[in-house]
Amino acid sequence: MDLIQYKCPCCGAALNFSGAEQKLACKSCGNTYDVSVLKEVAKSENAPGEQKLEWEERRETAAAKRADDGRYLCPSCGGEVEADENTASTKCPYCENVVVIRQTVTGRFEPDAVIPFQIEADRARQMLEDFCKGKRLLPRNFKDKSYLKNLKGYYVPYWLFDCDVYADMSFQATRTRMWSDSNYDYVETSYYLVNRSGNMRFYHVPVDGSIQMSDETTESIEPFDYRGLTEFQPAYLAGYETDKYDVGADTAKNRANERIYNSAEQEMAGTVIGYDTVRASKRSLRSSNGHISYVLLPVWLFETAYNGKNYQFAINGQTGKMVGELPVDKGAFWRYLFGFTGIGTAVLSLLILLVGGVL
């Protein structure tokens, strides 16, 4: 595996992808580059005859390769970079440049498409900070904002499922009528069997391909706007961390089938109206034109551990939707509760004294 890094054609400094400008930006000289431009630059570099150039040879020499002992070395500073077989891009702990591991984003691991980040790092940190404001029960480290360093931008691997479906479903429905006379109260329940069938088209049903991301988190930050999907280029990974999928398409099919069935049932149940209760009793789907694609979607992820429990908070890197759970300081909870109770007791005592004085 080789580590590759996008460098500014002008000054040689590391480039990071800017979600605001949708370009690769150089913090050193201030220049910005379209991904398509760098793609053309890469074509020029690999054009016939260019391999003989000295610059190309220096580039190959400077590009860090995996060491014999299995370690990865940063192409900028030579420091050791932590990575495993699933890491697609990561940050050097010494010079903080982001490097891409070529083998995990090529071949069968190369995504079909990517949605680039639209939410910049500063905005994501401000969104998380604003969300935490006024929450008095958070642990102490939330007060000094040190928690913000744990917010990282990830490209999360996803499988997208497309298919046409013929759905045939049956529902048990009821209507209830109640009345009374001088002697009794009556309840009459009528039962109905309602059938529904029809054709549906499912487009880009997402299933995350990462074991580290819980389905609850990834499904809660949906939806993504898939009009933002663009052809994958490794340059989009610059400045962010990425893992290749560790949940294969075959495994993801089970979750996709479940989501499609539930969505089809919900859609058809919505047409069964005029009843007090509706419950599906039979669900049958026949699919055609099924297609699976592998994509990377942008997520700002905040993870922390508190009192032995892990907490995960996520921000959709395209839309800004926020979901997740934050820790609660139990000590602060009891202090707040007792403080509130003490105030209430004092007010109650004052009222009793005032009432007693009036009497």
C-alpha positions in Angstrom: 0.0 0.0 0.0 1.2 3.5 -0.8 0.3 6.7 1.0 -0.6 9.5 -1.4 -1.1 13.2 -0.6 -2.4 16.1 -2.7 0.0 19.0 -2.8 -0.3 22.4 -4.2 1.1 22.6 -7.8 2.4 26.2 -7.0 4.1 25.8 -3.6 4.1 22.1 -2.7 2.1 22.5 0.5 -0.7 20.0 1.4 -4.1 20.6 -0.1 -7.4 20.2 1.8 -10.9 20.0 0.3 -13.0 23.1 1.0 -16.7 22.3 1.3 -17.6 26.0 1.0 -15.8 26.5 -2.4 -16.0 22.8 -3.5 -12.3 23.0 -4.4 -9.0 21.9 -3.0 -7.5 24.8 -1.1 -3.9 25.6 -0.1 -3.6 27.3 3.2 0.0 28.3 2.4 -0.3 30.3 -0.8 -4.1 30.7 -0.8 -4.7 29.1 -4.3 -7.7 26.9 -4.9 -8.0 24.2 -7.5 -11.0 22.3 -9.1 -10.8 18.6 -8.7 -11.1 18.3 -12.5 -8.1 20.5 -12.9 -6.0 18.3 -10.6 -7.3 15.3 -12.5 -5.9 16.8 -15.7 -2.7 17.6 -13.9 -2.5 13.9 -12.9 -3.1 12.9 -16.5 -0.3 15.1 -17.6 2.0 13.6 -15.0 1.3 10.1 -16.2 1.3 10.9 -19.9 3.8 9.0 -22.1 7.3 10.2 -21.6 6.7 12.0 -18.3 7.8 9.0 -16.2 11.3 9.8 -17.3 11.2 13.3 -15.8 13.2 14.0 -12.7 10.3 15.5 -11.0 8.3 12.3 -11.5 11.2 10.3 -10.0 11.4 12.6 -7.0 7.7 12.3 -6.5 8.0 8.5 -6.5 10.9 8.7 -4.1 9.1 11.1 -1.7 5.9 9.1 -1.8 6.0 7.0 1.4 5.6 3.2 1.0 4.6 0.7 3.6 7.6 -0.3 5.6 8.8 -3.9 5.8 7.4 -4.2 9.3 4.0 -3.1 8.2 4.1 0.5 9.4 2.8 3.4 7.3 5.0 6.5 7.1 3.8 10.1 6.3 5.1 11.3 2.9 5.5 14.8 4.3 7.4 14.4 7.6 8.3 10.6 7.7 6.4 10.1 10.9 4.6 6.9 11.6 0.9 7.0 10.7 -1.6 4.7 12.4 -3.7 2.8 9.9 -5.2 -0.6 9.5 -6.6 -2.6 6.5 -9.8 -0.5 6.6 -8.3 3.0 6.7 -8.7 4.9 3.5 -7.4 8.3 4.7 -6.1 9.6 8.0 -4.2 12.4 9.7 -0.5 12.4 10.5 -0.2 12.9 14.3 3.0 14.9 13.8 2.5 17.3 10.9 -1.3 17.0 10.8 -1.3 16.5 7.0 -4.0 14.1 5.8 -2.8 11.2 3.6 -4.7 8.7 1.5 -4.0 5.0 1.5 -4.1 4.2 -2.2 -5.1 0.5 -2.0 -8.2 1.1 0.1 -9.7 3.5 -2.5 -8.9 1.5 -5.7 -10.1 -1.7 -7.2 -13.1 -3.3 -5.5 -12.8 -0.7 -2.7 -13.1 2.3 -5.1 -16.5 4.1 -4.5 -18.8 4.7 -7.4 -19.6 8.2 -6.2 -19.2 10.6 -3.3 -21.1 13.6 -1.8 -18.4 16.2 -0.9 -18.5 18.0 2.5 -20.7 21.1 2.5 -20.3 21.9 6.2 -16.8 23.3 7.0 -14.9 22.3 10.2 -15.4 25.8 11.8 -19.1 25.7 11.2 -19.5 22.1 12.5 -17.6 23.0 15.7 -19.9 26.1 16.2 -23.0 24.0 15.6 -21.9 21.5 18.3 -20.9 24.3 20.6 -24.3 26.0 20.2 -26.1 22.7 20.8 -24.2 22.2 24.1 -24.9 25.8 25.3 -27.3 26.0 28.3 -27.1 22.3 29.0 -26.0 22.4 32.7 -25.8 18.7 33.2 -22.9 18.1 30.8 -19.6 17.0 32.3 -17.0 19.6 33.3 -14.8 19.3 30.2 -17.8 20.6 28.1 -17.5 23.9 29.9 -13.9 24.6 28.7 -14.8 23.5 25.2 -12.0 20.9 25.2 -14.5 18.4 23.9 -14.5 20.1 20.5 -11.2 18.5 19.6 -12.9 15.2 19.4 -15.1 16.4 16.4 -13.8 14.9 13.2 -14.9 14.8 9.6 -15.4 11.3 8.2 -16.4 10.0 4.9 -18.7 7.1 5.9 -19.0 4.2 3.5 -22.5 3.5 2.4 -24.3 1.0 0.1 -27.2 2.5 -2.0 -29.9 0.1 -3.2 -32.2 0.9 -6.2 -35.0 -1.4 -7.4 -38.5 -1.6 -8.8 -41.0 -3.4 -6.6 -44.4 -4.9 -7.1 -46.0 -5.0 -3.6 -48.9 -7.1 -2.6 -50.1 -6.6 1.0 -53.0 -7.5 3.3 -54.1 -5.5 6.3 -56.4 -6.3 9.2 -58.5 -3.3 10.0 -61.2 -2.6 12.7 -64.0 -0.2 13.3 -65.4 0.3 16.8 -68.9 1.6 17.7 -70.0 2.4 21.3 -73.4 3.2 22.7 -75.3 2.9 26.0 -78.9 2.4 27.2 -80.4 2.6 30.7 -78.9 -0.7 31.6 -75.7 -1.4 29.7 -72.7 0.1 27.9 -72.1 -1.6 24.5 -69.0 -1.9 22.3 -69.2 -3.4 18.8 -66.0 -4.1 16.9 -66.1 -4.9 13.2 -63.1 -6.6 11.5 -62.1 -6.1 7.9 -59.5 -7.6 5.6 -58.1 -5.0 3.2 -55.8 -5.8 0.2 -53.5 -3.4 -1.5 -51.1 -3.9 -4.4 -49.1 -1.8 -6.7 -45.8 -0.8 -8.2 -43.1 1.2 -6.5 -39.7 2.5 -7.3 -37.0 2.7 -4.6 -34.1 5.0 -5.2 -30.9 5.1 -3.2 -32.0 3.2 -0.1 -28.9 3.7 2.2 -27.2 1.2 4.4 -24.0 2.2 6.1 -21.0 -0.1 5.4 -19.2 0.7 8.7 -19.3 -1.5 11.8 -18.2 1.5 13.9 -21.2 3.6 13.0 -24.5 2.4 14.5 -27.5 2.1 12.2 -29.4 4.3 14.6 -27.0 7.1 14.1 -26.6 6.9 10.4 -30.3 6.5 9.7 -31.1 9.4 12.0 -29.0 11.9 10.1 -30.8 11.0 6.8 -31.8 12.1 4.4 -28.9 13.1 2.2 -29.6 15.0 -1.0 -28.4 12.5 -3.6 -28.4 15.2 -6.3 -25.1 16.1 -4.7 -23.5 12.7 -5.7 -20.5 13.2 -7.9 -17.8 11.0 -9.5 -15.4 9.8 -7.0 -11.9 11.3 -6.9 -9.4 10.6 -4.1 -8.9 14.4 -3.9 -12.2 14.7 -2.1 -10.7 12.8 0.8 -8.1 15.5 1.5 -8.5 16.9 4.9 -10.9 14.2 6.2 -10.6 10.7 7.6 -12.1 7.7 5.8 -12.5 4.0 6.2 -13.3 1.6 3.5 -16.4 -0.6 4.0 -16.2 -3.5 6.5 -19.8 -4.4 6.0 -20.1 -6.1 2.6 -22.9 -5.7 0.1 -24.3 -9.2 0.9 -24.6 -8.3 4.6 -26.1 -4.9 3.8 -28.8 -6.5 1.7 -30.5 -7.8 4.8 -30.9 -4.3 6.2 -31.9 -2.9 2.8 -34.6 -5.5 2.4 -36.0 -4.7 5.9 -36.0 -0.9 5.1 -37.7 -1.5 1.7 -40.4 -3.8 3.2 -41.1 -1.3 6.1 -41.3 1.7 3.7 -43.6 -0.2 1.3 -45.9 -1.2 4.2 -46.0 2.3 5.5 -46.9 3.7 2.1 -49.6 1.1 1.5 -51.0 1.4 5.0 -51.4 5.1 4.4 -54.1 4.3 1.8 -56.1 2.2 4.2 -58.3 5.0 5.7 -61.6 5.1 7.5 -60.7 2.5 10.1 -59.8 2.8 13.8 -56.9 0.4 13.7 -54.8 -1.0 10.8 -52.2 -3.8 11.0 -50.4 -5.6 8.2 -51.1 -9.3 8.1 -49.2 -10.2 4.9 -46.4 -8.6 3.0 -45.1 -9.7 -0.3 -42.6 -7.9 -2.6 -41.2 -8.9 -6.0 -38.3 -6.8 -7.1 -36.6 -6.2 -10.5 -33.9 -4.0 -11.9 -32.0 -4.2 -8.6 -28.7 -2.2 -8.4 -26.2 -1.7 -5.6 -23.7 1.2 -5.6 -20.9 2.0 -3.2 -20.5 5.6 -2.1 -18.9 7.8 0.5 -21.1 10.3 2.4 -19.9 13.1 4.7 -20.4 13.0 8.4 -19.0 15.1 11.3 -18.6 12.7 14.2 -18.2 13.4 17.9 -17.3 10.5 20.1 -16.6 10.5 23.8 -16.6 8.1 26.8 -18.0 9.0 30.2 -18.4 6.7 33.2 -17.6 3.6 31.1 -20.2 4.4 28.4 -19.5 5.5 24.8 -21.5 8.4 23.3 -21.8 9.2 19.6 -23.0 12.5 18.2 -23.2 13.1 14.4 -23.7 16.0 12.1 -24.7 15.4 8.4 -21.8 17.0 6.5 -24.1 18.0 3.7 -27.3 19.2 5.3 -26.2 20.0 8.9 -28.8 17.7 10.5 -27.6 16.8 14.1 -28.4 13.6 16.0 -27.0 11.7 18.9 -26.7 11.5 22.7 -24.5 13.5 25.1 -23.3 12.4 28.5 -25.0 13.6 31.7 -22.9 14.4 34.9 -24.9 12.7 37.6 -23.3 14.8 40.3 -24.4 18.0 38.5 -27.9 16.5 38.1 -28.2 15.9 41.9 -26.7 19.3 42.7 -29.2 21.0 40.3 -32.1 18.9 41.7 -31.2 19.7 45.4 -30.6 23.3 44.5 -34.0 23.6 42.8 -35.6 21.7 45.7 -33.9 24.0 48.2 -35.3 27.1 46.5 -38.7 25.5 46.4 -38.6 24.7 50.1 -37.4 28.2 51.0 -40.3 29.8 48.9 -42.8 27.4 50.5 -41.6 28.3 54.0 -41.8 32.0 53.3 -45.4 31.6 52.0 -46.3 29.7 55.2 -44.9 32.4 57.4 -46.7 35.1 55.4 -50.0 33.2 55.6 -49.5 32.6 59.3 -48.8 36.3 59.9 -52.0 37.2 58.1 -54.1 34.8 60.1 
